Amino acid sequence: MKYALIKISTNEIEQEVRDNYFGSTTPPNISQKDLKWLPIEITNPDVTDHTTHIKEGPVTTVEADKVTKVWTVRPLTEQELDDAKELQIPPSDSITFKTMLDVENRTLALESKPAVTASEYRETLKAML
């Protein structure tokens, strides 16, 4: 269990601590100092597939009797998926990519097929991921 020290007049979190911060007791009542301790409830779901989903947050909310911290998991957008795939492919000006493209075009020539451009080849590689 975690606790948050809240400034009562502003409802702002001043400090967060674990329950062992107080030994074996609960947090003291210090409301006379414009402060109070509230328990923190945490909702932190696991991301089962990092290739298609992302965790965001936390969103922290100070309520009358507790503080909540909530992370959410959402699917990646098409653009985020494309960006992630793009990062897995070597840059077009790298020797690795140029060599891969050369081998691809040599293979296509042997098969009597037209050569592909760097952009077309990048799209082919992304489709494989």
C-alpha positions in Angstrom: 0.0 0.0 0.0 1.2 3.5 -0.8 0.0 6.7 0.8 0.0 10.3 -0.5 0.4 13.4 1.6 -2.2 15.9 0.4 -2.3 19.6 1.0 -6.0 20.1 1.9 -6.3 23.7 0.7 -5.1 22.9 -2.8 -5.8 19.2 -3.1 -2.3 18.7 -4.4 0.0 15.8 -3.7 3.0 16.9 -1.6 4.6 13.4 -1.1 4.1 9.7 -1.8 5.4 7.0 0.5 5.0 3.2 1.0 3.2 2.0 4.1 6.4 0.8 5.8 7.3 4.5 6.0 5.1 4.6 9.2 6.4 1.3 10.6 3.5 -1.0 11.6 1.0 1.8 12.1 -1.2 3.8 9.8 -0.4 7.4 8.8 -1.1 10.0 11.5 -3.9 12.6 11.4 -2.2 15.9 10.6 -5.2 17.8 9.3 -4.5 20.7 11.7 -1.4 21.4 9.4 -3.5 21.7 6.2 -2.3 18.2 5.3 -3.7 14.7 5.3 -2.6 11.2 4.4 -4.7 9.3 1.9 -4.2 5.7 0.6 -3.3 5.4 -3.1 -5.2 2.9 -5.2 -3.2 1.8 -8.2 -4.7 0.3 -11.4 -1.8 -0.8 -13.6 -2.8 -3.4 -16.2 -0.3 -5.6 -18.0 0.3 -5.1 -21.7 0.0 -8.6 -23.2 1.3 -7.6 -26.7 3.6 -4.7 -26.9 3.6 -4.9 -30.7 0.0 -3.9 -30.9 -0.8 -2.1 -27.7 0.7 0.6 -25.5 0.3 1.6 -21.8 -0.4 5.2 -21.0 -0.6 7.1 -17.8 -0.9 7.4 -15.0 -3.9 9.7 -14.5 -3.8 10.7 -10.9 -7.0 11.8 -9.2 -7.2 13.1 -5.6 -10.6 12.1 -4.1 -12.0 12.8 -0.6 -10.9 9.5 0.9 -8.2 8.2 -1.5 -5.9 8.9 -4.4 -6.2 6.9 -7.6 -3.5 6.3 -10.1 -4.8 4.7 -13.3 -2.8 3.5 -16.3 -4.7 2.4 -19.4 -3.8 0.1 -22.3 -4.9 1.0 -25.8 -4.3 -0.4 -29.3 -1.6 1.3 -31.3 -2.8 3.5 -34.1 -2.1 2.6 -37.7 0.6 5.4 -37.8 2.2 4.1 -34.6 2.2 0.6 -36.0 3.8 1.8 -39.2 6.4 3.9 -37.3 7.3 0.8 -35.2 7.8 -1.3 -38.3 9.8 1.4 -39.9 12.3 1.4 -37.0 12.9 -2.3 -37.6 14.1 -1.7 -41.2 17.6 -0.4 -41.9 17.7 3.2 -43.2 17.5 3.4 -47.0 21.0 5.0 -47.2 22.6 2.3 -45.1 24.9 -0.3 -46.7 22.7 -3.1 -45.2 19.6 -1.8 -46.9 21.4 -1.2 -50.2 22.8 -4.7 -50.1 19.4 -6.2 -49.4 17.7 -4.2 -52.2 20.5 -5.2 -54.6 20.0 -8.9 -53.8 16.2 -8.5 -54.1 16.5 -6.9 -57.5 19.1 -9.5 -58.7 16.6 -12.2 -57.7 13.8 -10.5 -59.4 15.9 -10.2 -62.6 16.6 -13.9 -62.5 12.9 -14.5 -62.3 12.3 -12.1 -65.2 10.4 -9.7 -63.0 10.8 -5.9 -62.9 13.1 -4.3 -60.3 11.7 -2.6 -57.3 12.5 0.9 -55.9 13.8 1.5 -52.4 10.3 2.7 -51.3 8.6 -0.4 -52.8 11.1 -2.6 -51.0 10.6 -0.9 -47.7 6.8 -1.5 -48.0 7.5 -5.1 -48.8 9.6 -5.5 -45.7 7.0 -3.8 -43.5 4.4 -6.2 -44.8 6.6 -9.1 -43.6 6.6 -7.7 -40.0 
